[in-house]
């Protein structure tokens, strides 16, 4: 399985990646179809609408139902035997799309390999600086039964206790 994480502006520059699927994690004000490049089929473009916030009470922030859909998509596209090429973007390629990639890599690699999943997320991100959305990760950790391992990996990385090689 291959994943590339980019910004909205980076979609066009990612053509050579050879994505079969495009995952757009964007604010509610944006639509979606205009973001799909011509090399991605309409039924291979998945759009999730919520703002990049970590307060669960924020009205337009990520909700559990969004993460149910993202986790379900990850299980479909990124199963352990998957060879899919997935391009994931948000507005800046720094928070929502890296969180989605981290979730997808956790699904693909399986339990106990959260550090590797975060490393692969960082290595496959357009931006040299990522900050995966912690609320998205928390919801996914619960849904995937990871007993806090995804959250701890992210917290350790953010605090500098875990170094993720570029």
C-alpha positions as CSV (number, residue, x, y, z in Angstrom):
1,X,0.0,0.0,0.0
2,X,1.2,3.5,-0.8
3,X,0.0,6.8,0.7
4,X,0.9,10.3,-0.2
5,X,-0.2,13.2,2.0
6,X,-0.4,16.7,0.5
7,X,-2.1,20.1,0.7
8,X,-5.0,21.1,-1.6
9,X,-2.4,22.9,-3.7
10,X,-0.3,19.8,-3.9
11,X,-2.8,17.6,-5.6
12,X,-1.8,18.6,-9.1
13,X,1.9,18.1,-8.3
14,X,1.1,14.6,-7.1
15,X,0.1,13.2,-10.5
16,X,3.3,11.1,-10.8
17,X,2.4,9.3,-7.5
18,X,-0.2,7.3,-9.5
19,X,-3.0,7.5,-7.0
20,X,-6.0,5.3,-7.6
21,X,-8.0,7.0,-4.8
22,X,-8.3,10.5,-3.5
23,X,-9.4,11.3,0.0
24,X,-10.3,15.0,0.7
25,X,-10.6,16.1,4.3
26,X,-11.8,19.6,4.0
27,X,-13.8,22.3,5.7
28,X,-17.6,22.4,5.4
29,X,-17.5,25.5,3.2
30,X,-15.7,23.6,0.4
31,X,-17.5,21.3,-1.9
32,X,-15.3,18.6,-3.4
33,X,-15.8,17.8,-7.0
34,X,-13.6,20.7,-8.2
35,X,-10.7,19.2,-6.2
36,X,-10.8,15.9,-8.1
37,X,-8.1,15.9,-10.8
38,X,-9.0,14.2,-14.1
39,X,-6.9,11.1,-13.4
40,X,-9.0,10.2,-10.4
41,X,-12.4,8.5,-11.2
42,X,-15.4,10.1,-9.5
43,X,-16.2,7.0,-7.6
44,X,-12.7,6.9,-6.2
45,X,-12.9,10.3,-4.6
46,X,-14.0,10.3,-1.0
47,X,-14.8,13.7,0.7
48,X,-15.1,14.4,4.4
49,X,-16.3,17.8,5.6
50,X,-15.1,19.2,8.9
51,X,-12.8,21.9,10.3
52,X,-9.4,21.3,11.8
53,X,-10.1,21.6,15.5
54,X,-9.5,19.4,18.5
55,X,-12.4,20.5,20.6
56,X,-15.1,17.8,20.5
57,X,-17.8,20.4,21.2
58,X,-16.9,22.6,18.2
59,X,-19.9,22.6,15.9
60,X,-18.0,22.0,12.6
61,X,-15.1,19.9,14.0
62,X,-14.5,16.2,13.5
63,X,-17.3,14.1,15.0
64,X,-17.3,10.4,15.8
65,X,-19.6,9.7,12.7
66,X,-16.9,11.3,10.5
67,X,-14.3,9.0,11.9
68,X,-16.6,5.9,11.6
69,X,-16.6,6.7,7.9
70,X,-12.9,7.3,7.7
71,X,-12.1,4.1,9.6
72,X,-14.5,2.1,7.4
73,X,-12.8,3.6,4.3
74,X,-9.4,2.7,5.7
75,X,-10.5,-0.8,6.3
76,X,-11.7,-1.0,2.7
77,X,-8.7,0.6,1.0
78,X,-5.9,-0.2,3.4
79,X,-6.4,-3.7,4.6
80,X,-3.1,-5.6,5.4
81,X,-3.0,-7.1,2.0
82,X,-3.8,-3.9,0.1
83,X,-1.7,-2.6,-2.7
84,X,-3.8,0.6,-3.2
85,X,-2.2,4.0,-3.9
86,X,-4.1,6.6,-1.9
87,X,-3.6,10.4,-2.1
88,X,-4.9,12.2,1.0
89,X,-5.2,15.9,1.3
90,X,-6.6,18.7,3.5
91,X,-6.2,22.4,3.1
92,X,-2.6,22.6,4.2
93,X,-1.5,19.0,4.4
94,X,-0.5,19.4,8.0
95,X,-3.2,18.1,10.4
96,X,-6.3,16.4,9.0
97,X,-4.7,14.6,6.1
98,X,-1.7,13.3,8.2
99,X,-4.2,12.1,10.9
100,X,-6.1,10.2,8.2
101,X,-2.9,8.7,6.8
102,X,-1.8,7.7,10.3
103,X,-5.2,6.0,10.8
104,X,-4.9,4.2,7.4
105,X,-1.3,3.1,8.1
106,X,-2.4,1.8,11.6
107,X,-5.1,-0.2,9.9
108,X,-2.7,-1.5,7.2
109,X,0.1,-2.4,9.6
110,X,-2.0,-3.8,12.4
111,X,-1.9,-3.3,16.2
112,X,1.5,-2.8,17.9
113,X,3.0,-0.9,15.0
114,X,1.7,2.6,15.7
115,X,5.3,4.1,15.8
116,X,5.9,2.7,12.3
117,X,2.6,4.0,11.1
118,X,3.4,7.5,12.3
119,X,6.9,7.3,10.8
120,X,5.4,6.2,7.4
121,X,3.0,9.1,7.6
122,X,5.8,11.6,8.1
123,X,7.9,10.0,5.4
124,X,5.0,10.2,2.9
125,X,3.9,13.7,3.6
126,X,4.6,16.6,1.3
127,X,5.1,18.9,4.3
128,X,8.2,18.5,6.4
129,X,6.1,19.6,9.3
130,X,3.0,17.7,10.3
131,X,0.8,17.8,13.3
132,X,-1.9,15.1,13.0
133,X,-5.3,16.1,14.4
134,X,-5.4,14.6,17.9
135,X,-9.2,14.4,18.1
136,X,-9.4,12.4,14.9
137,X,-6.6,10.1,16.3
138,X,-8.4,9.7,19.6
139,X,-11.7,8.7,18.0
140,X,-9.9,6.2,15.7
141,X,-7.9,4.7,18.5
142,X,-11.2,3.9,20.3
143,X,-12.8,2.5,17.2
144,X,-9.9,0.4,16.3
145,X,-9.5,-1.0,19.8
146,X,-6.0,0.3,20.2
147,X,-6.3,0.9,23.9
148,X,-4.6,4.3,23.7
149,X,-1.6,3.2,21.7
150,X,-2.3,5.6,18.8
151,X,-2.9,8.5,21.1
152,X,0.3,7.7,23.1
153,X,2.4,7.5,20.0
154,X,1.1,10.9,18.8
155,X,1.6,12.4,22.3
156,X,5.1,11.0,22.6
157,X,6.0,12.4,19.1
158,X,4.5,15.8,19.8
159,X,6.4,16.0,23.1
160,X,9.7,15.0,21.5
161,X,9.9,11.6,23.4
162,X,9.5,9.8,20.1
163,X,11.5,10.8,17.1
164,X,10.0,10.2,13.7
165,X,12.7,10.0,11.0
166,X,12.0,12.0,7.9
